């Protein structure tokens, strides 16, 4: 399997999300084990999430954030639904598949 190289902004975003999750967990006075159990992961995985490691499951990281109250996108469900509709509308205007352009031979 090839090693993925992450950009500095991706690394920074993961570290920030992890730090927010850790802060919110501590403010709730939950242990790593308590949150890990709620998320359905091991304590080691939860520690990786809090450290901002990009090797963890996106779903696990997002679930941890939701459980401790870290805001994801807009907090208003109606606004999230509206935004999702806008994105889906824009996607509907684009081709269903993206292909690399074919090289055309101009042998004349």
C-alpha positions in Angstrom: 0.0 0.0 0.0 1.3 3.4 -0.9 2.0 6.0 1.8 -0.2 9.0 1.6 1.5 12.4 1.9 -0.9 14.9 3.5 -0.7 18.7 2.9 0.1 21.0 5.8 -3.5 22.4 5.8 -4.9 18.9 6.1 -2.5 18.1 9.0 -3.4 21.3 10.7 -7.1 20.7 10.4 -6.7 17.2 11.9 -4.7 18.6 14.8 -7.2 21.3 15.4 -10.1 18.9 15.3 -8.3 16.5 17.7 -7.5 19.3 20.1 -11.1 20.5 20.1 -12.3 16.9 20.8 -9.8 16.5 23.6 -10.7 19.9 25.2 -14.5 19.1 25.0 -13.9 15.7 26.4 -12.0 17.1 29.4 -14.6 19.8 29.9 -17.2 17.1 30.2 -14.8 15.2 32.6 -14.9 12.1 30.5 -12.0 9.8 30.4 -10.4 8.6 27.1 -12.0 5.2 27.9 -15.4 6.6 28.3 -15.4 8.5 25.0 -13.7 5.6 23.2 -16.5 3.3 24.4 -19.2 5.7 23.2 -17.5 6.1 19.8 -16.9 2.3 19.5 -13.2 2.4 19.2 -10.2 1.5 21.3 -8.6 4.0 23.7 -5.5 3.9 21.4 -7.6 5.0 18.4 -9.2 7.8 20.4 -5.8 9.0 21.5 -4.8 9.1 17.8 -7.9 11.1 17.0 -7.1 13.6 19.8 -3.5 13.9 18.5 -4.8 14.6 15.0 -3.4 11.5 13.4 -4.7 11.2 9.8 -4.5 7.4 9.8 -7.8 7.1 11.8 -11.2 6.6 10.3 -13.0 9.8 9.3 -16.2 8.4 10.7 -14.7 7.7 14.1 -13.2 11.2 14.3 -16.5 12.8 13.3 -18.5 10.7 15.7 -16.1 11.7 18.6 -16.6 15.3 17.7 -20.4 15.0 17.6 -20.4 13.2 21.0 -18.5 15.9 22.8 -20.3 18.8 21.0 -17.5 20.0 18.7 -19.4 21.9 15.9 -19.2 20.4 12.5 -20.2 22.8 9.7 -23.3 24.8 10.7 -25.0 23.8 14.0 -28.5 24.5 12.6 -29.8 21.3 11.0 -31.9 23.3 8.5 -28.9 25.2 7.3 -26.9 22.0 6.9 -29.8 20.6 4.8 -29.9 23.7 2.7 -26.2 23.6 2.1 -26.4 19.9 1.2 -29.1 20.8 -1.3 -27.0 23.5 -2.8 -24.0 21.2 -3.2 -26.2 18.5 -4.8 -27.8 21.1 -7.2 -24.3 22.1 -8.3 -23.2 18.5 -8.7 -26.3 17.8 -10.8 -25.0 20.4 -13.3 -21.7 18.6 -13.8 -21.0 15.4 -15.7 -21.7 12.3 -13.8 -18.2 10.9 -14.6 -14.9 12.7 -14.9 -12.5 11.4 -17.5 -9.1 12.5 -18.6 -9.1 14.3 -21.9 -8.1 12.1 -24.8 -5.2 13.1 -26.9 -6.1 13.8 -30.4 -3.7 12.9 -33.1 -3.4 15.5 -35.8 -1.7 13.5 -38.5 -2.3 15.8 -41.5 
